Structure formats: C-alpha cells, structure tokens
C-alpha cells in the first residue's frame, strides 16, 4: 500500500466514524473515539515491524511520515 492509499484509508475511516456511526453526545466523546482509532492503527503498524531489523523499522517510520503528509493534502 502506498502512503497516499493509506492516507485515504485512514481519512475514510474517520469520515465514516463521524458521519455514519453512532455519534457521541459531546465533542470530547468524538475526539476520544477518533483518538482510539488512531492508537489502534499505530499498534497494528507497530506489531508488523521487525524491530531487530533497524533499517526496516526506520523505513516503516518514514512511511508513517509520508502518510501524514498525504493526509495533510486531503
């Protein structure tokens, strides 16, 4: 998956959550819900990294930075 595709996937997940899932009654509730989605994504990503391979870990972290740049372009 490219950084641009991952950015779009994350954006779509957040959009779906805010538009179509049950809405928390407060802004604080929505922020908490979206923050939990972000943490789940980070954990899923971290579990895939083979930390013994420093180059791979660095490459994956660079990929996350690219995803962040692509999200900012949306």
C-alpha positions as CSV (number, residue, x, y, z in Angstrom):
1,X,0.0,0.0,0.0
2,X,1.3,3.4,-0.9
3,X,1.4,6.3,1.6
4,X,-1.3,8.0,-0.4
5,X,-3.6,4.9,-0.3
6,X,-3.0,4.6,3.5
7,X,-3.8,8.3,4.0
8,X,-7.1,7.9,2.1
9,X,-7.9,4.7,4.0
10,X,-7.4,6.5,7.3
11,X,-9.4,9.5,6.2
12,X,-12.3,7.3,5.0
13,X,-12.3,5.5,8.3
14,X,-12.5,8.8,10.2
15,X,-15.2,10.2,7.9
16,X,-17.3,7.1,8.3
17,X,-16.9,7.2,12.0
18,X,-18.0,10.9,12.2
19,X,-20.8,10.6,9.7
20,X,-22.4,7.2,10.0
21,X,-21.6,5.6,13.3
22,X,-23.4,6.4,16.5
23,X,-22.4,10.0,17.4
24,X,-21.1,10.6,20.9
25,X,-23.1,13.3,22.5
26,X,-20.1,15.6,23.0
27,X,-17.1,16.8,21.1
28,X,-15.0,15.2,23.8
29,X,-16.6,11.9,23.1
30,X,-15.9,12.1,19.4
31,X,-12.3,13.2,20.0
32,X,-11.8,10.2,22.3
33,X,-13.4,7.8,19.7
34,X,-11.1,9.1,16.9
35,X,-8.0,9.1,19.1
36,X,-8.7,5.4,19.9
37,X,-8.9,4.6,16.2
38,X,-5.5,6.3,15.7
39,X,-4.0,4.3,18.6
40,X,-5.3,1.1,17.1
41,X,-3.8,1.9,13.7
42,X,-0.4,2.7,15.4
43,X,-0.5,-0.5,17.4
44,X,-1.4,-2.6,14.3
45,X,1.5,-0.9,12.4
46,X,4.0,-1.4,15.3
47,X,3.2,-5.2,15.6
48,X,4.2,-5.6,11.9
49,X,7.7,-4.1,12.4
50,X,10.6,-6.5,12.9
51,X,12.4,-4.3,15.4
52,X,15.6,-6.4,15.2
53,X,15.9,-5.1,11.7
54,X,16.8,-1.4,12.3
55,X,16.5,-0.5,8.6
56,X,13.0,-2.0,8.3
57,X,11.9,-0.1,11.4
58,X,13.3,3.2,10.0
59,X,11.6,2.5,6.7
60,X,8.2,1.9,8.3
61,X,8.5,5.1,10.4
62,X,9.4,7.1,7.2
63,X,6.3,5.6,5.6
64,X,4.2,7.0,8.5
65,X,5.6,10.4,7.9
66,X,4.6,10.1,4.2
67,X,1.1,9.1,5.3
68,X,0.9,12.2,7.5
69,X,1.9,14.4,4.5
70,X,-0.7,12.7,2.3
71,X,-3.4,13.3,5.0
72,X,-2.5,16.9,5.0
73,X,-3.0,17.1,1.3
74,X,-6.6,15.7,1.5
